Amino acid sequence: MLSNGWYTIEGFASYLDASCNSAGGFCQHASQPVVVNISNPIGFPDMLGTLGTTLPIKARSVETMAEWTVSIYSASNQLLRVYNGSTTNGVIEAFWDGKDTNGVQFTGPFVQLQVQAISTLGGLALPAVTMTNAAGLIVYVEIPIPDPEQGYMVSYQPLFEGFTQGEIDFQNMITQVAQFVASPGQYHLVGDGTGYSATTQIEDTLDSWSAWKTSVRNDAANVFYFGHGSPISIGTSANNPSQGVHLGNMMPFLENIVTNGVFVFARPYRFVFLDGCNTAKGTWCLAFGMVPFQVSASQYVSHGLKPRAFMGWNDVKFVSFAGRFLADHGNFVVNFFSRWSTQPLGVQDAANQSLPVGFSAPVFFGSTDLVWQP
């Protein structure tokens, strides 16, 4: 779904190793960059491949002057709808209302798109291009975000126990976040209520992490987590790698997976902030049903989908010094939730306006313009 052109690809790996203390106990390595050239007669660089109830279709042909045909097929290759048109700039656009030619609403698991463009400059016909993969899976029908979307998991690892002032300052941050979330007419907290102000404290045990995962899956549409993080896990540390949650296990547990290169989201979330090191460097957004790129709220709505956003960090976050909870980090989190919950701001604007001087900005996937209330 990339545009034609030259791209540099670089692999990234992260793994637990106590020798990498400066990176929070995770060693990180990058591969040598590889330069590739993408050249397709028809591409889909501007299209979100997920269907709710409607589907805006947008493709680009290398032929700027062309007659085009868009055909939509069911999983059993039944022809559902055909659209025709012409382009003078290579852009091919159609809008499918989710119904077949008889006006019946489509209810299958996915549709296949076939786009053909025939040049009107000399009569050269480009080959038919099917937006498909080896399994023939194209655009998946997504199960909606739970309605109502009010369940909010505010959770944390107790990283400051035994450090009096650090624990007090950290408790103050979590308490204020809980107050913003659970203000009258806002959201309601879910989880076991063992933490400060009825939030969820995650102990370093398999049972505690299992309970957290289950509550996230069954009760929450929004998640805030504070604790250890990496591109491939949260909650683990070099001293205790068996605890926590690993990305490879969380994706099938939440039923948000990638199959044959296509996103299949059965349990999408509205907002997730993983406040841990390097949580935006991997693909944690996929585990919560969010694409690893930015999509406006209006783009989601045009597909019959609800907007959603993922927020994380692409660097190591130092949150303590000599047992104290660093004020910059706590102030950022509190100010972010305060601004976002009380002002008409998108999530990225609320975060950027809350950054302390010299503080790196978080990374967002999905809707950067997501507002506080559904």
Residue, then its C-alpha position, 0 to 999 in steps of 0.5 A: m500500500l506504499s506509493n511507488g518510489w525508493y525506500t530504505i528498509e531497516g530491521f530492528a530487534s530488541y531482547l532482554d539482557a541485563s548487560c544493557n543497563s543504560a537501555g533499561g535491560f534491553c539490548q537493541h540492534a538494527s540491521q544494515p539498511v536496504v534500499v528497494n524500489i516499488s513500482n506498481p501499475i496501480g497502487f493503494p497508498d492512501m487507502l485504509g484496508t478495514l471495513g466497518t459498514t462503508l468503504p471509501i476506495k482510493a487507488r493510484s494508476v501510473e497512467t494519468m489519463a485512464e478509464w477505470t473499473v473497480s469490482i468488489y467481490s465477496a470471500s466466495n468470489q461473488l461479484l457484489r458491486v462494480y464502479n466505473g469512471s475516468t481519471t485525468n491525474g491517475v487518482i481512482e476514487a469510488f465509495w462503496d456503501g456496503k451493499d450489493t447491486n440488490g441493496v442488500q447489506f454485506t455481512g461477510p468477513f472480508v471483501q476483495l477489490q479488483v481495480q483495472a485502468i485502461s489508458t486513454l493515451g494510445g489505447l494501452a490497457l494496464p493489467a488488472v491489479t487485484m488488491t490481494n495477498a496469497a490468501g485472497l484476503i483484502v479488506y476485513v470487516e472489523i468488529p466495532i469498539p465496545d459500546p458503550e466505550q466508557g471502560y477505562m483501565v488505569s494501571y501501573q507497576p509499583l516501581f517506587e515501593g520503599f522510596t518514601q518521596g518517590e512513592i508519594d509523588f508517583q501516587n499523586m500522579i496516578t491519583q490525578v489521572a484516575q480523577f480525570v478519568a472518573s470525573p462525573g460524566q466521564y469514564h468509569l475505572v475497570g480492573d481489580g481496584t487494588g491500586y491508588s484511587a481504585t486503579t489497578q496495581i500490577e504485582d510482579t506475579l503471573d496471576s496478577w498479569s493474567a488478571w490484568k490481561t483478562s480485564v483489559r480484554n473483557d472490560a476496557a475500551n481504553v488503557f493507560y499503563f505505566g511501567h517497564g516497556s520495550p518494543i516487544s514486551i511490557g512489565t518485564s525486566a532483565n532481572n525477571p524476564s518471565q513476568g509481564v506481557h509479550l507482544g506475540n502473546m497479547m495479539p492473539f489474546l486480544e484477537n487483533i492480529v496480522t494475517n498474510g500481511v492484512f490487519v484483522f482486528a476483532r477487538p479494537y480499543r479507543f485509546v491506549f497509552l503505554d507509558g513505558c520505554n520504547t513502546a512505540k518502536g514495535t507494533w504494540c498498536l496492532a495488539f490493540g486494533m490500531v494501524p501503525f500509521q496515522v489516520s484522521a478521525s474522519q477517515y475512520v468514520s468514512h469507513g463506518l469505523k470509530p476513531r482510535a489512537f495509540m500513544g507510546w514512546n520511541d526512546v528510553k524514559f528515565v522516570s526516577f533518580a535516587g529513588r525519586f519519581l522525576a517531576d517532569h514525567g509526572n507533570f507531563v502525564v498529569n497535564f496531558f490528561s488534564r488538558w485532553s479531558t477539559q479542552p477541545l483538543g485532539v490527543q496529539d495537541a493535548a500531549n504536545q502542549s503538555l511537554p516540559v522543556g527538553f522532553s521528547a514528544p510521544v509517538f501516535f498511531g491512528s487518529t492524532d485528532l481523537v478527542w477525549q469523549p466518544 
